[in-house]
Amino acid sequence: MIEEWLQKLPGGDYPWLWKVFMAVLATAIVNYLVGRALNRLQVHLEKTHNVWDDAVLASVRRPAYWMIWLVGFSYALQLILQTSEAEIFTLLNSLRSVMAVLILTWFLVGLVREVEQRLLSGEYTRSDQPFDPTTVMALGKLVKTAIIITALLVVMQSLGYSITGVLAFGGVGGIAVGFAAKDLLANFFGGLMVYLDRPFAVGDWIRSPDKNIEGTVENIGWRQTRIRTFDQRPLYVPNATFTQISVENPSRMLNRRIYETIGLRYDDARQLRSIVDEVRSYLEQHDEIDQGKTLIVNFNSFGASSLDFFIYTFTKTTKWVEYHAIKQSILLDILEIIHKHEADVAYPTSTIKLQQETAQQIEQQAANGREGASESKSKAGSAKQDADENSHKEAE
């Protein structure tokens, strides 16, 4: 019945033209309806706060349009193929499969990217803290790599290539590649260990006592990690290095320590006990000192020129600048406590004690020296007087 109706239309000698027109029209209508449905769905999903539905909606729109047009045009080409002997359309099924795989890959990669961006933004976390950037980026790279490799294998299979031989070649060739690129693989697995063990993350301040490495982690790649040193120079460290060295992560410290030794003069020995007690009481009442950690203020030793006591405590903050401001304030307040007790901080001095006979000899030598100096001075005065008299006589 449809065939008879199409033959009655203008151009009825070519009814497949009308079929192609109707297929394209239907494709356009479906594309419009899908767009309207996605817009309504977006309005509904904006009322919720879920990372997955927002990511799916953001990544599915354009691939869905392309998929609809792919189906519509492929059907239209099938109609043309039924009345044409052109050999170019014999690859229609393979090309359609390849395009479908590419569009699906586009959607999945976009979905992974949208989820990764939303997790890193911190907008979708209950605690208002973003997920660990290192873990999110690592999983994102792994999933996207797996999607792309799988898509390539499916495309090869759709084009008529046997992926069995490719996989077999990959197994045999992988051994040779492993020997040729052992450093590259070592860096790859080193980066994988960093992702799994997470000794540090992007943004952490790290340093190594084994290597001259210190700075802030900016990026953790598959082959190397980029660290920004404190003088703002980029430092690129191969990931395999982190499997062989010790890494310290000061960014994860819970507190910062104040450990200082202060020396008083020996003349202030009587005030030492009261000074130590008042300093301890001062620290126990300080708002910036963590009272849950060890706090010690004790007389420690008899120094060469001072009576030494030390303070050992921890601040609540771990921020570098704030810590130093607190430490400066505490040390200045301790200095005021010392001065309040009419004492002072000692400075290096030396005292020499001699035996009595030696001291007498030194004093005798000093007296003789003074007498010799007086005699020399008197002789010089007499010589000058004689010279003046001689000059006066000559003048007369």
Secondary structure as UniProt FT lines:
FT   HELIX           2..8
FT   TURN            10..13
FT   HELIX           15..45
FT   TURN            46..47
FT   HELIX           51..82
FT   HELIX           87..91
FT   HELIX           92..121
FT   TURN            122..124
FT   TURN            126..127
FT   HELIX           133..158
FT   TURN            159..160
FT   HELIX           163..180
FT   HELIX           182..197
FT   TURN            202..203
FT   STRAND          205..208
FT   TURN            209..212
FT   STRAND          213..220
FT   STRAND          224..228
FT   TURN            230..231
FT   STRAND          234..238
FT   HELIX           239..243
FT   HELIX           250..252
FT   STRAND          256..264
FT   HELIX           266..271
FT   HELIX           272..284
FT   TURN            287..288
FT   TURN            291..292
FT   STRAND          296..302
FT   STRAND          307..315
FT   HELIX           320..340
FT   TURN            341..342
FT   HELIX           356..395
//
